[in-house]
Amino acid sequence: MAGALDRVAWLSVLRVMLGAVFVSTFFENLNKHLYEVKGYTALIAGYRVEGTAPGAWKDVEKFVADHASFFAPVQAVFELSLGVLLVLGIGTGIVALLTAGQLGALWVSEQAPRRWVWEILSLVVIAVVVGLSALPRLLDSRRGMGARLLGPPTFGPRVGMPARLAVAVLGGLALAA
């Protein structure tokens, strides 16, 4: 048993799970119409009214809400892209750090008396750890671009892009069902 646990790529497990959180949240938000102007505006207005974010951040939220016709679809594509890229393991270092930034912004927006502070902050920490752990491989100029972008194999050294795409598609279909 100990030998099997030693062979598990634990950072890859965290990366895939973080990606799954984003993909499943995308479909949840899509179902709630939060990527449409009316739903998105109401969501951001709720952050402004109920949250305890600093005043400057509330000004940013007002700008975003006022331009929901632009930001709602951009956020939808951005969040789904982060999830899919994390599941596939493409550009993991940069993608995970962007994910940490996205989650950090959400954390600031959702600061409210009814929220548990660690609810999102723990995901921010996971995203930072995954991102920083993958950066050396991504920035290693001795590796080919494909190896740098794909990062360490999640399911073994012989699993290439077609198998990774199949896992992402099957996982996405399972989450959507």
URCORVEN-V948675 format. One record per backbone hydrogen bond with DSSP energy under -0.5 kcal/mol. NH is the residue of the N-H (numbers start at 1). CO is the residue of the C=O. Records with the same first field share a line. If there is no record, write none. Layout:
BEGIN
NH: CO, CO
END
This chain:
BEGIN
5: 1
6: 2
7: 3
8: 5
10: 8
12: 9
13: 9
14: 10
15: 11
16: 12
17: 13
18: 14
19: 15
20: 16
21: 17
22: 18
23: 19
24: 20
25: 21
26: 22
27: 23
28: 24
29: 25
30: 26
31: 27
32: 28
33: 30
34: 29
36: 33
40: 36
41: 37
42: 38
43: 39
44: 40
45: 41
46: 42
47: 43
48: 44
49: 45
50: 46
51: 46, 47
52: 111
58: 54
59: 55
60: 56
61: 57
62: 58
63: 59
64: 60
65: 61
66: 62
67: 63, 64
68: 65
70: 67
71: 67
72: 68
74: 70
75: 71
76: 72
77: 73
78: 74
79: 75
80: 76
81: 77
82: 78
83: 79
84: 80
85: 81
86: 82
87: 83
88: 84
89: 85
90: 85
91: 89, 149
92: 149
95: 91
96: 92
97: 93
98: 94
99: 95
100: 96
101: 97
102: 98
103: 99
104: 100
105: 101
106: 102
107: 103
108: 104
109: 105
110: 106
111: 108
112: 110
115: 112
117: 115
119: 116
121: 117
122: 118
123: 120
124: 120
125: 121
126: 122
127: 123
128: 124
129: 125
130: 126
131: 127
132: 128
133: 129
134: 130
135: 131
136: 132
138: 134
139: 135
140: 136, 137
141: 139
143: 140
148: 144
149: 145
150: 146
151: 147
159: 156
160: 158
164: 160
165: 161
166: 162
167: 163
168: 164
169: 165
170: 166
171: 167
172: 168
173: 169
174: 170
175: 171
176: 172
177: 173
END
